[in-house]
């Protein structure tokens, strides 16, 4: 068997690069959205968390509950 050299079309390379960039940007937006949502939840729960700390709840327990 003889394998011939395969020419890659530059157009397909551009499409593949575009898809990779698009997927990366999408994942970054999802991550940023998750961080913002988590920060908003922490802000909303601030009073509850401060009450739990006042009653002596360990910080590690609070951290696990947030995660």
Secondary structure, 3 states (H helix, E strand, C coil): CCCCCCCCCHHHHHHHHHHHHHHHHHHHHHHHHHHHHHHHHHHHCHHHHHHHHHCCCCHHHHHHHHC
